[in-house]
Amino acid sequence: MNRRFISPFCVLICVVALGACLLTWWLDRLLPKSSIHSPSGPSRVVSIAPHVTAILFAMDAGDCVAGVSDYCLLPPNVNRPRCGGVVNPNFERIIALRPQWLFLMGEMDRLRRFAMARGIEPEAINVQRYADLVRETRRMGRRLHREATAEKLIRQMESRLETVRRNARDLPTCRTLLLIERENGSLRHMIAVGGASFLSEMLELAGGQNIFQDNKQAYFQLSRESLLVARPDIIFELRFHQATGDDLKKQLREDWQAEPSLPAVKNHRLVAGVNPAFTIPGPGMIDTAEWFQKTLKDFFPPCP
């Protein structure tokens, strides 16, 4: 009797084990892990962070980029599949792209857990200041076996910044307000740049002085009262999606006539810059430093 009972039971166990093996084989084909990329080819990366995408293309690693977030900027004539963003990641598309790495910013716990469950390496690339940019560029170079191109990019950035630092010695320090947002047609809902932002760092390197350098936030809501007390000599308005041209300059002058006593308004030192990459802490921050400095030189001789 024992033999009659044990024999079918063993068969059942074998069938279950075989089914488990087949399921594992199928999942490995559907969601590959160690074989996500060919060892002979470039690593495959999905970047959910705009600054990471900027670094990758700047260090000539664009061939590693399999997909990007909806908010990443790409070089001209370059296209990559869009994979949603932090709030609405397109998990199916990320899986279909078969990346080895998922480059993130900050914690992004949901995306990190998703990647780890599928054998994709999650990597947080965090940049707040220029020193962070150098460190993370070097780290990405090691991860992707692109150390030489990463170091080349770092040398280029450092050379350009050294020129900015050198030229800043000839500029007197001017009290500067950096705004990244306000209500059109008025001076309400102003968002200013504080000392924790890389934009403040680039301004200081260029020879300007952020009047809110002591504010430990990167960006904060600026009250009209604080603006009047600060009395900036120069006002930079950094715009992201608005067309340039005479209409923008005219609108800028008209809006600021609401505060004619400010030195920047009285002396016509109002500047509007348009660049969708202004708030991306990637290699483009060097472009911003150079633009700050060129504009400050245009006001030479500087403020009294």
Number of C-alpha atoms within 10 A of each C-alpha: 5 6 8 8 9 11 10 11 12 11 11 12 11 12 12 12 12 12 12 12 12 12 12 12 12 12 13 16 12 12 17 19 19 11 14 19 16 11 8 6 9 17 20 22 29 29 29 27 25 22 24 29 25 22 23 25 16 20 21 14 21 20 13 19 20 21 25 27 22 18 14 20 18 15 11 6 5 8 12 14 15 20 22 18 17 18 9 10 17 15 13 9 14 23 17 10 16 22 26 25 23 24 21 23 17 11 12 14 12 11 20 18 12 15 21 13 12 15 18 25 16 21 18 17 21 18 21 16 18 20 11 16 23 20 14 19 28 19 16 21 19 13 13 17 14 19 17 13 18 26 16 14 20 20 13 14 19 15 12 15 20 13 12 21 19 13 16 19 12 10 17 17 18 19 19 25 26 24 21 18 18 17 10 11 11 15 17 14 14 17 17 23 26 25 19 18 19 24 28 25 21 26 21 22 22 30 24 24 22 25 22 24 19 10 15 13 14 16 19 16 15 18 14 14 8 10 17 12 9 15 18 21 24 28 22 19 19 20 20 15 9 12 12 13 9 9 10 15 14 10 13 18 16 12 13 20 14 12 15 12 13 21 18 23 20 14 14 16 20 18 18 16 20 15 15 13 20 18 19 20 24 26 25 17 23 21 16 20 26 20 16 23 23 14 15 26 18 10 13 10 10 14 16 7
